[in-house]
Amino acid sequence: MPASPPSRTSRVVLELDIRDAHTRIARVTIDNATRLNCLNTALMAEFVRVVESLAGDETLRAVVVTGAGDKAFVGGADIDQMATLDAATARDFITHVHRCCDALRALPVPVVARIQGYTLGAGLELAAACDLRVAADTAIFGMPEVKLGIPSVVEAALLPALVGWGRTREMLLLGENFGAADALQWGLVEKAVPAARLDAAVDTWIASIVAAGRHALRLQKQLIRRWEDLPMSQAVAAGIDAFAAAFDTDEPARLMAGFDAARRARRKAAAR
C-alpha cells in the first residue's frame, strides 16, 4: 500500500535537548492528536525515518517517545485504513507497525515511553518496544484487536516477557481495556504517576541515564537484546564479552575513580 504524504495534522516531531557537546536527548512525538495519535501508513513511515536518523548519533544518550496532547499516547493503528485492507495489503500494513517497534528496539540507547491517555493495540506494542515505561495514572491500556476481527501480532510477542503468559492471554483473548494501576501491578509499566508529574518522572530517569557511562549503557542495551534470544549458557558468555568490551575505553577507570573520590569525601565529612 503506497504511503500518502502525512497531512498537516499528522506528523512526527523530533526535538533535541543538547546538554553539551557529548550529550543529546531526543524527544519523538507522534502528532495525530485529532485521531488519538493513531498510526496510518504515512505516519509510520515518517516515524521509522525519524527514529532511524538518530541511530548513528554518538552524542545521543536517550530517546523519549510520546504522543501529542493528553488524550492518547497512541490510540492504535488507523481503523479507517485497516478497514480497506485485503490479504495482500494487510501484510504491508502490519509490517509498517513492526518496523516502528523494531526501530526503537534497534536504537543503541535507552528509550523511555512517556505514556498518557489511550495506549491501545499498536500503541501498546510501541510502548512494549521501549526500554522503560512511565505512565500517567489516568492512562488506559488495551489490546482490542480480537474485537475487530484480527489477532494481536508483531511486537505483542514482547508481552509475555513483561507480564507473563497468563496476563498476556487475558489481554489478547478478552480484548478489554485496563488502567495504569493494573499496568503497574502486572509489570507492563515501571512507574505510574499523576499526570502533572509525568514529565518530572521522565526527567528523573533521564538524569540517571546521563549520569551513567555512555559506553556502558550502550553495551548494556545491546546485551539485554541478545539475552532475549540466547540460551542461558550463551547469554552468560555474551555477558563476559560485554564486560571485557567495557574496558576498551577509559570509561570504567574514570567513573570508578570518581566514585572512589566521592566515597572518600563522604567519609571525611562524616568523620568531622
TIGU-871797 format. One line per field, with one value per residue: residue in one letter; residue number from 1; x, y, z of N, C-alpha, C, O in turn. Coordinates in steps of 0.001 Angstrom, whole numbers, m for minus. Example, Ala and Ser with C-alpha at 12.3 -4.5 7.8 and 13.67 -1.06 7.14 Angstrom:
! TIGU-871797
fivex c(A  S)
lumnu c(1  2)
nX c(13190  12850)
nY c(m5690  m2250)
nZ c(7800  7080)
caX c(12300  13670)
caY c(m4500  m1060)
caZ c(7800  7140)
cX c(13200  12900)
cY c(m3300  30)
cZ c(7800  7870)
oX c(14236  13409)
oY c(m3319  1138)
oZ c(8465  8039)
END
This chain:
! TIGU-871797
fivex c(M  P  A  S  P  P  S  R  T  S  R  V  V  L  E  L  D  I  R  D  A  H  T  R  I  A  R  V  T  I  D  N  A  T  R  L  N  C  L  N  T  A  L  M  A  E  F  V  R  V  V  E  S  L  A  G  D  E  T  L  R  A  V  V  V  T  G  A  G  D  K  A  F  V  G  G  A  D  I  D  Q  M  A  T  L  D  A  A  T  A  R  D  F  I  T  H  V  H  R  C  C  D  A  L  R  A  L  P  V  P  V  V  A  R  I  Q  G  Y  T  L  G  A  G  L  E  L  A  A  A  C  D  L  R  V  A  A  D  T  A  I  F  G  M  P  E  V  K  L  G  I  P  S  V  V  E  A  A  L  L  P  A  L  V  G  W  G  R  T  R  E  M  L  L  L  G  E  N  F  G  A  A  D  A  L  Q  W  G  L  V  E  K  A  V  P  A  A  R  L  D  A  A  V  D  T  W  I  A  S  I  V  A  A  G  R  H  A  L  R  L  Q  K  Q  L  I  R  R  W  E  D  L  P  M  S  Q  A  V  A  A  G  I  D  A  F  A  A  A  F  D  T  D  E  P  A  R  L  M  A  G  F  D  A  A  R  R  A  R  R  K  A  A  A  R)
lumnu c(1  2  3  4  5  6  7  8  9  10  11  12  13  14  15  16  17  18  19  20  21  22  23  24  25  26  27  28  29  30  31  32  33  34  35  36  37  38  39  40  41  42  43  44  45  46  47  48  49  50  51  52  53  54  55  56  57  58  59  60  61  62  63  64  65  66  67  68  69  70  71  72  73  74  75  76  77  78  79  80  81  82  83  84  85  86  87  88  89  90  91  92  93  94  95  96  97  98  99  100  101  102  103  104  105  106  107  108  109  110  111  112  113  114  115  116  117  118  119  120  121  122  123  124  125  126  127  128  129  130  131  132  133  134  135  136  137  138  139  140  141  142  143  144  145  146  147  148  149  150  151  152  153  154  155  156  157  158  159  160  161  162  163  164  165  166  167  168  169  170  171  172  173  174  175  176  177  178  179  180  181  182  183  184  185  186  187  188  189  190  191  192  193  194  195  196  197  198  199  200  201  202  203  204  205  206  207  208  209  210  211  212  213  214  215  216  217  218  219  220  221  222  223  224  225  226  227  228  229  230  231  232  233  234  235  236  237  238  239  240  241  242  243  244  245  246  247  248  249  250  251  252  253  254  255  256  257  258  259  260  261  262  263  264  265  266  267  268  269  270  271  272)
nX c(852  765  2349  769  1474  2135  m479  m1157  m2045  m1002  1877  5367  7235  10424  12460  15415  17330  20056  22544  25301  28389  28666  26335  23119  19611  16859  13525  10731  7747  4613  2309  m811  m3090  m5819  m6861  m6413  m3716  m3405  m1972  m1253  m263  1479  2261  3552  5710  7085  7714  9512  11574  12431  13235  15227  17076  18349  20000  22759  23955  26471  26499  24079  22121  19728  16318  13093  9819  6614  3117  1190  m587  m2955  m4692  m4010  m1383  m641  m3374  m3701  m3612  m4691  m8014  m9758  m8093  m7305  m9704  m9876  m8150  m6884  m6044  m3565  m2651  m2727  m492  1596  804  843  3492  4629  3873  5410  7987  8115  8193  10479  12451  12757  13683  16075  17621  20641  20615  18987  15422  12647  9284  6857  3865  523  m3015  m4980  m3632  m3406  m3603  m1556  m294  220  1962  4055  4845  5678  7930  9759  12415  11962  9054  6895  3873  1031  m1253  m3809  m3864  m5024  m5039  m4903  m5522  m7294  m7698  m8884  m11559  m11998  m11805  m9280  m6049  m3833  m570  2816  4894  3425  4306  6244  5015  4592  7081  7062  4661  3946  2596  m70  m1357  m883  m2475  m4970  m5108  m4964  m6877  m9305  m9487  m10052  m10038  m7747  m6532  m3911  m3058  m3373  m1646  792  939  1026  3426  3696  4206  6819  6500  3914  2387  839  m692  281  2848  4200  6159  8207  8846  9859  12078  13612  14428  15903  17976  19327  20177  21894  23843  25094  27569  28258  29214  28918  26127  25253  26459  25060  22352  22575  23375  21173  19277  20450  20267  17565  17285  19050  20147  20658  23388  24806  23988  25207  27886  27933  27665  30135  31793  30771  31438  34245  34522  33799  36089  37496  37522  38343  36373  35443  37625  37610  35009  34972  37055  35954  33765  35121  36460  34281  33253  35346  35242  32748  33214  35191  33789  31894  33496  34167)
nY c(m1192  2096  4861  7749  11296  12656  14393  17861  17715  15416  14090  13507  14655  15774  16632  18003  17931  19513  18968  19210  19160  16462  15231  14507  14530  13015  13740  12229  12793  11563  12966  13118  14189  14765  12374  10655  10126  7956  5435  5690  4522  6402  7997  6112  5436  7846  7988  5823  6740  9039  7977  6140  7930  8813  6851  6724  8750  9640  11204  10901  10146  9253  8461  9795  8787  9794  10783  13335  15883  15248  13156  10730  8317  6511  5705  3365  1462  2949  2622  3244  3022  355  m918  m946  m2846  m5809  m9294  m9077  m6385  m6190  m7437  m5662  m3402  m4243  m4861  m2337  m1467  m3220  m2351  178  m437  m2060  m267  1309  m607  m1188  1042  2295  3292  3880  3847  5683  5389  7755  7856  8672  8945  7132  4000  1793  m1343  m1206  947  105  m1946  m443  906  m1305  m1971  m133  639  1442  2356  4891  5911  8101  8163  8063  6812  4613  1282  m1334  m4226  m4493  m5949  m8491  m7961  m6570  m8330  m9269  m10712  m9933  m9027  m9040  m6994  m7574  m9930  m9381  m9109  m11390  m11633  m9377  m9301  m11905  m15122  m15703  m13189  m12057  m13684  m13024  m10293  m10391  m12276  m11546  m8814  m6521  m3211  m1725  m124  2203  1432  m1354  m1937  m1221  m2975  m5422  m5287  m4153  m1456  514  2538  4553  7639  10698  12709  15321  15028  13618  14428  15169  12709  11385  13029  12472  9838  10267  11837  9947  8218  9880  10287  7878  5678  6359  4547  2160  1972  1649  m802  m2300  m2166  m3431  m5948  m6823  m7055  m9208  m11202  m11821  m13631  m15721  m18946  m19818  m20440  m19331  m16699  m15948  m16161  m14168  m11988  m11968  m11251  m8668  m7366  m7381  m5800  m3336  m2270  m1406  1263  4272  4632  2961  3291  6074  6567  4881  5989  8480  7661  6562  8826  10390  8771  8817  11490  11649  10025  11491  13821  12783  12100  14414)
nZ c(0  m1014  585  1567  1594  4856  6528  7388  9933  10889  11904  12719  15330  16047  18681  20016  22863  23720  25810  26211  24335  24120  24800  24030  24157  22739  21813  20634  19136  18381  16425  15911  16896  16653  15973  18086  17985  16301  14177  10824  7542  6296  8470  10039  8374  8422  11126  11432  9781  11172  13673  12910  11929  14152  15079  14453  15881  17890  20139  21291  24096  25176  24290  24224  23826  22849  22711  21074  22871  25587  25522  24400  24145  21949  20132  18758  15660  12583  12176  10078  7852  8126  7636  4921  4034  2396  1921  690  1041  3785  4878  4237  5677  8419  8606  8575  11146  12703  11918  13054  15808  15863  15075  17351  19188  18031  18426  19862  22426  25660  25535  26446  27179  27341  28682  28203  28531  26081  25206  23045  21308  18551  19688  22307  21726  20685  22993  24487  23094  23896  26254  28870  30730  31681  33066  33054  35774  34896  32490  29885  28905  26430  24338  21841  19485  18764  18982  16747  14760  14126  14937  17698  16991  15746  17668  19931  20781  22625  25030  26847  28185  29696  31243  31738  30708  31408  31948  29463  27787  28874  28186  25344  24456  25606  25099  26566  28024  30403  33401  34524  37057  37111  34988  36112  38318  37000  35691  33226  32923  34381  36170  37558  37668  38924  36369  36250  37130  35267  33337  35090  36201  33970  33511  35781  35329  32977  33958  35530  33524  32045  33940  34047  32541  29178  27206  28629  28984  26360  25762  27641  26795  24320  25161  26676  24639  23261  25194  25075  23024  23383  24617  28117  28796  26659  26913  29306  28522  26593  28238  29548  27422  26961  29340  29204  26927  27871  28900  26789  26524  28423  30213  32459  34276  34696  35786  37997  39461  40017  41577  43758  44748  45541  47541  49399  50080  51347  53588  54848  55455  57223  59343  60570)
caX c(0  1625  2187  456  2203  1454  m1229  m673  m2448  m429  3313  6242  8032  11684  13075  16694  17803  21515  23064  26667  28885  28672  25099  21859  18423  15867  12118  9995  6316  3664  1311  m2044  m3905  m7251  m7242  m5806  m2354  m3437  m917  m1524  954  2386  2794  4508  6923  7799  8252  10702  12631  12933  13939  16462  18035  19033  20794  24191  24406  27294  26237  22745  22158  18428  15205  11778  8757  5327  2093  788  m1777  m3071  m5741  m3506  m15  m1039  m4649  m3728  m3488  m5826  m9069  m10283  m7210  m7349  m10956  m9721  m7118  m7198  m4981  m2277  m2214  m2624  896  2392  399  1322  4950  4941  3778  6615  9179  8115  8655  11844  13357  13032  14491  17405  18406  21692  20494  17698  14230  11646  7929  6107  2538  m637  m4241  m5197  m2469  m4147  m3163  m217  307  759  3134  5123  5323  6393  9218  10667  13162  11346  7734  6255  2522  125  m2136  m5092  m3701  m5861  m4328  m5701  m5216  m8665  m7740  m9817  m12899  m12068  m11681  m7877  m5263  m2728  591  4151  5544  2658  5131  7068  4225  4803  8270  6761  3528  3672  1692  m1462  m1847  m888  m3686  m6112  m5131  m5160  m8058  m10506  m9512  m10626  m9149  m7399  m5943  m2494  m2768  m3175  m432  1928  956  1370  4778  3681  4923  7696  6107  2679  2403  m170  m368  1061  4233  4705  7420  9220  9266  10728  13336  14388  15074  16911  19127  20072  20811  23001  24894  25762  28552  27669  29600  28352  24693  25093  26761  24001  21161  22907  23411  19791  18667  20991  19721  16213  17309  20090  20053  21308  24841  25312  23724  26275  29119  27817  27925  31584  32306  30373  32238  35587  34438  33689  37434  38093  37616  38767  35175  35430  38632  37160  33832  35344  37855  35010  33015  36008  36686  33066  33164  36324  34754  31666  33800  35895  32784  31267  34448  34371)
caY c(0  3274  5811  9111  12256  12996  15644  18892  17347  14104  14237  13080  15817  15463  17732  17609  18647  19436  19298  19667  18640  15000  14727  14950  13744  13201  13504  11939  12918  11194  14036  12950  14343  14751  10961  9941  9748  6656  5267  5295  4095  7526  8402  5090  5578  9017  7636  4994  7603  9914  7180  5604  9023  9046  5696  6929  9919  9179  12034  10579  9412  8638  8900  9772  8656  10150  11225  14731  16103  14458  12147  9438  8012  6122  5015  2154  1655  3670  1668  3589  2437  m1103  m1396  m1044  m3827  m7164  m10222  m8631  m5120  m6336  m7784  m4442  m2512  m4710  m4767  m970  m1428  m3888  m1530  1245  m1021  m2551  891  1691  m1647  m1177  2190  1835  3968  3631  4522  5832  5692  8680  7370  9367  8664  5813  3273  620  m2063  m869  1869  m664  m2638  552  1105  m2517  m1974  787  12  1840  2949  5600  6268  8876  7218  8062  6153  3448  337  m2449  m4873  m4832  m6406  m9593  m7388  m6003  m9419  m9536  m11061  m9062  m9676  m8420  m6827  m8163  m11057  m8934  m9003  m12432  m11363  m8254  m9521  m13327  m15699  m15612  m11838  m11848  m14319  m12212  m9067  m10618  m13071  m10823  m7528  m5485  m2147  m1727  1143  2289  687  m2742  m1996  m1175  m4210  m6545  m5122  m3594  m191  508  3601  5282  8865  11672  13293  16548  14664  12704  14933  15110  11322  11126  13756  11755  8714  10782  12256  8738  7721  10774  10120  6595  5662  6306  3285  1072  1867  1064  m2216  m2949  m2358  m4443  m7242  m7190  m7531  m10533  m12140  m12217  m14680  m16709  m19873  m19266  m20540  m18357  m15376  m15694  m15936  m12843  m11015  m11902  m10450  m7272  m6836  m7115  m4706  m2069  m1774  m892  2711  4647  4952  2353  3918  7426  6550  4269  6976  9470  7026  6432  10175  10803  7965  9342  12793  11395  9509  12600  14715  12101  11999  15728)
caZ c(0  m1054  1689  1161  2432  6099  6458  8301  11289  11163  11705  13797  15728  16717  19439  20577  24047  23657  27137  25955  23059  24125  25393  23430  24454  21684  22136  19408  19421  17334  16485  15135  18099  16347  15803  19209  17568  15647  13189  9454  6862  6092  9773  10464  7571  8926  12438  11223  9230  12232  14684  12327  11747  15422  15482  14286  16646  19009  21322  21784  25358  25437  23452  24855  22834  23424  21771  21245  23674  26816  25373  23957  23723  20595  20280  17954  14219  11993  11813  8757  6852  8237  7060  3467  3718  1975  2303  147  1630  5235  5210  4162  6763  9718  8580  8988  12613  13208  11689  14066  17060  15714  15025  18737  19812  17417  18875  20772  23718  26302  25016  27500  26736  28198  28314  28719  27795  25479  24688  22601  20125  18071  20644  23417  21189  20604  24364  24891  22397  24586  27342  30127  30512  32789  32630  33898  36455  34192  31191  29616  28057  25930  23063  21439  18093  18501  18850  15403  13809  13795  16123  18109  16378  15772  18973  21033  21224  23745  26254  27860  28996  30587  32158  31895  29714  31830  31688  28016  27265  29305  27395  23914  24160  26026  24414  27432  28482  31826  33804  34837  38288  36707  34169  37033  39109  36122  35165  31879  33069  35560  37097  37255  38468  38491  35071  36433  37462  34249  32790  36143  36319  32822  33732  36798  34650  32041  34764  35883  32301  31706  34949  33840  31469  27836  26576  29415  28701  25025  25903  28412  25964  23327  25839  27002  23391  22965  26171  24677  22002  23629  25758  29296  28765  25696  27470  30284  27759  25970  29299  29755  26311  27157  30446  28685  25961  28602  29183  25557  26713  29778  30988  33798  35144  35060  36654  39278  40194  40529  42652  44911  45283  46239  48761  50356  50549  52312  54818  55502  56020  58358  60451  61206)
cX c(887  1308  1885  1199  1441  722  m664  m1048  m1903  1053  4062  7200  9266  12222  14362  17060  19321  22075  24487  27123  28801  27355  23888  20762  17399  14470  11362  8509  5498  2487  215  m3184  m5402  m7775  m6600  m4427  m2301  m2489  m1477  m200  1949  3039  3826  5806  7754  8429  9534  11859  13253  13756  15253  17512  18848  20096  22293  24762  25166  27083  24873  22850  20838  17407  13926  10738  7427  4347  1698  m498  m1825  m4107  m5203  m1994  m105  m2287  m4780  m3427  m4786  m6878  m9629  m9418  m7262  m8612  m10876  m8754  m7716  m6000  m3613  m1779  m2065  m1193  1772  2079  991  2847  5399  4870  5032  7843  9258  8677  10117  12850  13714  13947  15909  18240  19436  21588  19140  16584  13166  10303  7263  4639  1445  m1855  m4284  m3911  m2977  m3491  m1731  482  898  1989  4322  5709  6130  7774  10220  11349  12541  10026  7251  4926  1862  m860  m3536  m5016  m4582  m5153  m5285  m5183  m6540  m8796  m8763  m11250  m13106  m11857  m10269  m7135  m4278  m1440  1860  4646  4636  3400  6059  6327  4458  6014  8029  5728  3231  2630  227  m2061  m1878  m2136  m4931  m6235  m5539  m6454  m9354  m10620  m10069  m9581  m8868  m6609  m4475  m2137  m2534  m1891  817  2048  1416  2803  4826  4358  5742  7280  4796  2597  1227  269  509  2529  4879  6048  8537  9737  10188  12087  14217  15115  16170  18157  19973  20813  22037  24159  25668  26768  27902  27948  28960  26873  24442  25406  25628  22757  21402  22867  22001  19073  19156  20426  18345  16226  18263  19717  20920  22829  25451  25085  24806  27584  29103  28077  29407  32231  31996  31184  33643  35576  34330  35056  38197  38239  38097  37576  35153  36422  38159  36013  34131  36186  36947  34190  33858  36271  35476  32905  34136  35855  33644  32222  34503  34912  32139  32180  34652  33518)
cY c(1241  4217  7186  10074  12542  14323  16637  18583  15979  14166  13639  14229  15342  16714  17214  18526  18467  19913  19838  19005  17125  14398  15362  13960  14048  12915  13366  11899  12525  12145  13798  13090  14309  13337  10097  9378  8363  6628  4857  5002  5234  7961  7388  5184  6757  8722  6826  5841  8452  9110  6642  6683  9292  7996  5934  8095  9465  10013  11740  9742  8703  9209  8767  9733  8968  10503  12644  14819  15203  13351  10772  9447  7650  5263  3756  2459  2256  2676  1971  2984  916  m1681  m1556  m2161  m5110  m8040  m9762  m7381  m5206  m6629  m6539  m3523  m2966  m4717  m3358  m836  m2059  m3006  m372  725  m1431  m1408  1353  669  m1649  24  1742  2408  3638  4476  4501  6156  6576  8521  8180  8965  7254  5250  1898  m33  m1753  115  1151  m1452  m1679  809  m101  m2588  m1016  50  276  2537  3623  6129  7223  7893  7179  7343  4906  2570  m723  m2974  m5371  m5493  m7507  m9084  m6732  m7073  m9748  m9948  m9949  m9760  m8855  m8233  m7101  m9375  m10678  m9020  m10125  m12192  m10235  m8626  m10990  m13818  m15568  m14251  m11545  m12459  m13513  m10968  m9339  m11361  m12381  m9457  m6388  m4442  m2293  m460  1045  1509  m788  m2884  m2001  m2483  m5388  m6464  m4602  m2231  m262  1542  4205  6463  9746  12377  14531  16264  13787  13165  14884  13691  10931  11779  13061  10579  9192  11220  11048  8180  8561  10602  8820  6694  5507  4963  2100  878  1263  m426  m2952  m3175  m3440  m5836  m7711  m7719  m8933  m11575  m12658  m13456  m15829  m17691  m19347  m19311  m19542  m16927  m14987  m15392  m14573  m11746  m10870  m11055  m8971  m6619  m6477  m5921  m3354  m1440  m1403  622  2992  4924  4264  3015  5285  7382  5888  5221  8051  8923  6953  7792  10652  10041  8468  10679  12622  10913  10630  13543  14095  12059  13338  15904)
cZ c(0  87  1124  2062  3712  5961  7461  9739  11679  10862  12891  14089  16489  17380  20077  21731  24092  24985  27052  24664  22966  24586  24722  23816  23362  22221  20822  19755  18204  17445  15446  16131  17818  16146  16887  18857  16925  14454  11838  8765  6712  7393  10267  9674  8057  10278  12289  10712  10326  13240  14121  12111  13008  15724  15413  15060  17890  20269  21935  23050  25654  24466  24262  23745  23502  22315  22076  22071  24886  26709  25001  23815  22246  20743  19447  16502  13693  11492  10437  7657  6915  7605  5548  3062  3159  2322  1819  857  3148  5651  5208  5344  8093  9768  8954  10511  13219  13053  12671  15383  16971  15652  16427  19411  19281  17831  19902  22181  24348  25695  26108  26857  27777  27818  29003  27898  27221  24868  24296  21395  19742  19002  21836  22963  21090  21991  24835  24258  23019  25742  28704  29820  31786  32278  33597  34531  35862  32842  31102  28592  27533  24612  22487  20072  17842  18366  17484  14334  13387  15065  16470  17686  16603  17202  20164  21582  22369  25077  27253  28748  29989  31645  32410  30893  30109  31543  30190  27400  27644  28433  25952  23590  24564  25370  25242  27806  29981  32139  34173  36106  37974  35894  35044  37810  38259  35597  33743  31846  34353  36599  36602  38214  38071  37212  35203  36726  36394  33694  33831  36314  35170  33044  34763  36173  33710  32802  35164  34682  31959  32692  34765  32697  30108  27172  27302  29116  27328  25038  26621  27572  24925  23945  26192  25768  23056  23923  25755  23786  22300  24737  26907  29207  27800  26180  28477  29558  27090  26993  29597  28665  26509  28269  29963  27742  26649  28820  27915  25604  28128  30689  32353  34752  35615  36061  37996  40122  40787  41682  43922  45556  46074  47553  49820  50931  51576  53649  55597  56171  57263  59574  61163  62444)
oX c(1684  158  2640  1529  217  1234  194  m446  m2306  1451  3474  7892  9156  12418  14388  17093  19813  22085  24838  26329  28858  27259  23655  20952  17107  14262  11358  8070  5670  1756  307  m4092  m6175  m8986  m6276  m4020  m1279  m2237  m2103  866  3139  4233  4848  6887  8982  9549  10532  12995  14476  14852  16280  18708  19905  20991  23034  25944  24562  27451  24546  23577  20830  17595  13700  10773  7141  4699  1851  m1372  m870  m4381  m5857  m1398  323  m2261  m5844  m3037  m5848  m6658  m9948  m9934  m7262  m8597  m11717  m8558  m8874  m5048  m2605  m611  m1359  m729  2611  2983  1576  3434  6443  5712  5638  8660  10351  9530  10898  13980  14853  14880  16841  19451  19135  22386  18238  16771  12822  10202  7124  4212  1447  m1738  m3715  m3206  m2980  m2894  m803  1710  1958  2945  5457  6926  7151  8686  11408  10912  12593  9886  7202  4853  2096  m1255  m4362  m6016  m4847  m4722  m6338  m4500  m6871  m9906  m9449  m12068  m14226  m11743  m10070  m7548  m3937  m1237  1946  4810  5044  3157  6611  6953  4521  5982  8713  5901  2355  1885  m629  m3143  m2784  m2792  m5837  m7330  m6360  m7067  m10392  m11727  m10516  m8391  m9644  m6084  m3873  m1029  m1609  m1133  1784  3141  2125  3339  5886  5010  5407  7656  4582  2723  668  1458  1381  3370  5978  6979  9684  10929  11179  13125  15441  16291  17244  19276  21202  21949  23092  25322  26780  26801  27079  27042  28513  26409  23525  24709  25278  22163  20530  22385  21680  18347  18368  20137  17997  15277  18292  19044  21811  23493  26500  25890  25265  28308  30130  28640  29882  33110  32846  31575  34163  36508  34722  35173  39395  38989  38244  37750  34864  36091  38288  36042  33593  36052  37146  33942  33378  36302  35618  32472  33792  36046  33593  31763  34423  35138  31870  31705  35246  33574)
oY c(1424  4357  7720  9717  12661  15264  16300  19122  15432  14281  13312  14713  14595  17738  16108  19747  17400  21112  20801  18360  16561  13182  16566  12743  15213  11971  14281  11080  13088  12132  14213  12264  13866  13115  8936  8324  7679  7647  3804  5213  5055  8261  7762  5029  6681  9155  7115  5680  8571  9524  6689  6392  9920  8231  5399  8406  8961  9577  12276  8750  7663  10284  7747  10554  8469  10520  13111  13956  14485  12670  9760  10449  8425  4221  3137  3574  2086  1975  1045  2493  253  m2802  m2230  m2399  m5448  m7575  m10031  m7313  m4393  m6122  m6378  m2936  m2161  m4593  m3194  m166  m1501  m2923  19  1363  m1182  m1553  1749  1042  m2055  31  888  2052  3168  5652  3441  7100  6198  8990  8348  8677  6316  5929  964  646  m2004  120  1534  m1608  m2059  917  58  m3196  m1076  m1026  m577  3215  2999  6718  7169  6911  6362  7277  4238  3048  m974  m2272  m6548  m5590  m7480  m9719  m6385  m6762  m10439  m9574  m9125  m10938  m8072  m9228  m6879  m9800  m11561  m9005  m9837  m12511  m10146  m8300  m11306  m13030  m15348  m14153  m10870  m11821  m13343  m10623  m8614  m11102  m12600  m8986  m5386  m4744  m2900  193  m28  983  m1401  m3835  m2704  m3033  m6264  m7460  m4607  m1883  m995  1442  4354  6299  9567  12613  14768  17152  13270  12366  14591  13486  10230  11164  13063  10350  8593  10996  11117  7722  8022  10754  8683  7690  4613  4320  1147  m257  460  m1219  m4077  m4253  m4273  m6786  m8887  m8710  m9769  m12702  m13802  m14241  m16812  m17312  m18525  m18320  m18965  m16040  m13845  m14472  m13897  m10702  m9768  m10239  m8117  m5457  m5406  m5117  m2336  m218  m1122  1201  2076  5399  4933  3271  5620  8084  6302  5260  8481  9630  7243  7897  11244  10607  8539  10961  13355  11336  10706  14011  14795  11992  13384  16951)
oZ c(920  502  312  3193  3677  5355  8276  10667  12706  9703  13922  13194  17461  16725  20618  21584  24457  25266  27734  23978  21873  24749  24821  23805  23093  22984  19999  20562  17123  18435  14290  16209  18667  16146  16640  19344  16993  13811  11714  9345  6973  7422  10842  10241  8100  10550  12950  11157  10399  13616  14797  12110  12951  16536  16238  14916  18837  21360  22994  23086  26313  23898  24913  22828  24591  21136  23205  21987  25184  27697  25252  23419  21390  21398  19422  16155  14292  10504  9690  6653  5878  7096  4953  1870  3407  2949  2472  1239  3744  6672  6094  5938  8817  10843  9585  11108  14134  13970  13080  16000  17889  16120  16674  20123  19976  17610  20735  23048  23655  25384  26631  26074  28941  26763  30223  26707  27779  24121  25098  20560  20511  19095  22331  23723  21378  22145  25504  24818  22704  26151  29590  28802  32846  31199  34805  33903  36270  32126  32102  27543  28118  23866  22631  19547  16820  17701  17109  13148  12387  16163  15623  17983  17548  17909  21305  22712  23025  26137  28448  29936  31009  32819  33215  30311  29252  30964  29702  26576  26829  27989  25391  22555  23940  25110  24686  27895  30720  31237  34144  36215  38506  36086  34751  37940  38754  35110  33117  30862  35284  37766  35399  39428  36989  37001  34368  36589  36594  33592  33496  36546  35372  32798  34631  36458  33649  32338  35140  34805  31625  32318  35275  31975  29911  26644  26663  29006  27153  24405  26261  27623  24677  23328  26018  25841  22613  23519  26047  23799  21559  25696  26690  29511  28086  25895  28499  29937  27021  26664  29869  28944  26259  28157  30273  27748  26080  28916  27960  24819  28937  31811  33345  35910  36793  37072  39023  41345  41923  42658  45017  46782  47144  48557  51000  52114  52564  54710  56823  57287  58240  60708  62240  63090)
END
